[in-house]
Every structure is written in structure tokens, then in C-alpha cells.
Amino acid sequence: MDDFWLYFQLGWQHILDWQGYDHILFVMVLCISYALTDWKKVLVLVTAFTIGHSITLALSVLKFISLNSAIIEFLIPVTILSTAFHNILNKKSAGKRTKARYFLALGFGLIHGMGFSNYLKSLLGKNTSIIQELLAFNLGLEAGQVIIVLGILGLSSLLINFVKIKRYDWNFFISSAIFGISFVMAAERFSAAFLN
């Protein structure tokens, strides 16, 4: 049981670590166009992302699949970039385009799971029984993700309902900032992925 809590803690610390801010940015840009009243839609959206990254995290750690880590590290900011771009272009409310975003989150979750797997593999070493550790780490990731989602939804609701910032303006501002950050990250990681 001690190992379970250790890996759970490592999972939530990993996603909330500012040195790995690419995952934080993705969750932010995925949820930024929603408010606290949209919590059911966000729950399904985040669950789709969770299903995606849980699949590839498990498959990679259990050594069923293996991809070049430099390519995965390049694709992660590409997922952030494309989600931010989608937010910027779409002036409709988030509720009207949620179904398409579910599939987007699921697909992008597959890529992010590969990114998480490199970290988890380095922790596990040659441990032969990894199912419990894998589950605990994944649950820890989800706990950290829930903290990010609640923070974003709370801040969005505060600014939209009390400060009276228009929802699209808030979405546009944050999505544009994240677009710029992720563009730089993708450009920096491109050479390691494709030119080496």
C-alpha cells in the first residue's frame, strides 16, 4: 500500500510540476472556453483525455508499443498549438462544439500518455509487478488534472460573471498566449525530433 501512495503522489506532482508545464498548458487550453456551470461537459471532455492517455501510458509502460521520445515531445506542443488555434478560430460557445472536442481530447490524450510513460518508465526501473504502480500513477495524474481544471473553471467563472469579461475575449486572450508558448516549444523540439 505504501508503494501505491508513493506512485499516486508522484503522478499528481508530475502533472503539477511547472518544469513539465506543457501538460498544464494543454489542460488549460482544453478547458478555457468553459465556465463552472459547464462542469458536466468538462468532466466528459477530461475523461476523454484521460482514456486516451491511460491507454498509451499502459501500452508503453507494459512495452506493447514504443515510439521515439523526441517525436512525442514534439507532438505534445503540437496538440496544445492546434487546440489553442481551434479555440481562437471558433467564436461559438463551447457547448455547441463539445462533441468534436471529445474526440480531439481522446486523440491528443494518446500522445500525452506516451509523454507520461517516459517519466514513469524511469521511475519503475526493472520492477516486474507494475500494474499497481501504473494505476496509482495514473490516478495521481488525474488528481492533479482535476486541480488544474477546477482552478481554470473557477478563474474563468470569476472573470466572466463578476469582472464581466466577455467569454470569447477571455478565451481568445488565454488561447492566444498559449498558442504563442506552444509554437515556441514545438519549434525548439522540431530539430531534436526530425533533424538529428
N, C-alpha and C positions, 0 to 999 in steps of 0.2 A: 504494500500500500504506500510505503514511503516513496518508491520509485514513481508511482502514479502521480503523486502530488508534485514531485520534482519535475517531471516532464510537463505536467499541466502548467506549472509556474513558468517553465522555460518557453512554452507555447505563447502564453499571453505576454510575457516580457519581449519575446521576439517580435511580435506584431506591433507592440507599442514602443519599440526601440527607435529613437529618432535617427539612428545610423542606417536603419532599413526603412527610411521614410517612403520608399516607393509604394509599399503596400498600404500605408496610411493614406497616401495621396489617392490611390485607386478607390479605396472605400469612401473617402470624402467625395470624390467626383461622381461616384456612382449614386450617392445619396443626396447630393447638394440641392437638387431640384425638388426635393420633397420637404414637407413640414411634419411636425409631430403628429398632426391629425392623420397623416398618411401612413402611420406605423404598420398597418397590416400589409400594405403594398411593399413597404421597405423590408418587412420580415420575409416575404416571399422572395424578393429580389436578393437579399443577403443569403437566404437559404440556397438559392440557385447558384450563387457564387461559391458557397460552402460545399455543395455537392460536387461542383467542378473541381475545386482544389483538393477535396478529400480523395477523389478518385485518383488523380495523378500523384498525389502525395503518397498514397498507399502503394500504387503500382511501382513507383520509382524506388521507394524505400525497400519494398519486397523484391526489387530487382527484376520486375517483369518488363519495365521499359527503362531506357536510358537515352538521354539527349545531351548534346553539347551544352554545358552550363553557360558558356559565353553567349550562345544564341538565345537561351532562355532569359538571361539577364538583359539582353537587348529587347526581347519581345515584351517584357514586363512594362517598360515605359511606353512601348507602342500601344499596349492596351489602355494605359492611362491617357495617352495622347488622343486616341480615337474616341474614348468615352467623353473626354472634355470637348472635343470637336463636335460630337453629336449633341452635347448639351448646348453649345454655343449656337449651332445652326437651328435648333428646334425651339421655336417660340411657344409651342403649345404646352399646356400644363403637363406635368409628369404623369398624371393619372391616365391620360389619353394615349401614352406611348409606353406604358409599363410592360405590356406583353412582349414586345420586341426586346426590351431591356432585360427580361428574364433570360432569354436565350443568349444575349450578349454577355450577361454576367456568368452564365454557366460555361460558355466557351472560354471566356477570359479567366475564369477560375481554374480551368485545366492548366493554363500557362503558369498562373501564380503558384499552383500546387507543386509544379516542378521546381520553382524557385525556393519554396519552403523545404523541399526534400533535400536539397544540398546541405542546408543547415542541420536538419535532423539526422541525416546520414553521418555527419561529422560528430554528432553527439553520441550516436549509438555505437559507433566503432564496430566491433565484431560480435556484438550481443546477438545470441541466437534466438532468443524469445523477444520479439519486438512488437507484438500485437498490442499489449497493454500500453507500452510506451508510445506507440503510434496513436492510439486512441486518446491517451492523456494529452499528448502534444496538440492534437487536432482540437480537442475540447478547449484547451488553453488558448489556442489561436482564436477560436470562436468567442471566448470570453473577452479577449482583447478587442476583437472586432465589434462586439456589442457596445463596449465603452466608446469606441470611435463613433459609431452610428448614433448613439444617444447624445453625444456631445454635439455632433453636426446638426441633428434634428432639433435639439434644444436651442442652439445658437440661431439656426435658421428661423425657428418659430418666434424667438425673441425679437430678432431684427425685422421680420415681416409684420408681426402683429403689434409690436409696441413702438418700434422705431419708425415703422411704416415704410420700410424699404420695399420696393416692388419686387415680387418673387423673381421675375425674369432678370431684373438688374442684379440681384444678389447672385443668382445662378450664373449669369454672364461674367460677373466680376471674378468669382472664385474659379469658375471653369477656365477662364482666360489665363489666370495666374497659373493654374495647374497645367494648362496646355503648354505654357512657356517653359515651366520647370521640366516637364516630361520630354519636351522637344530637345532640350539641352542634354538630359540624361540619355535619350536614345542616340543622339549624335555622338556623345562620348563613348558609348558602348558599341557603336557600329563597327569600328575598326577591330576591336577585340573579337567580335563575332564573325566577321567576314573577310578581314584583310590579313589576318595572321595565319 
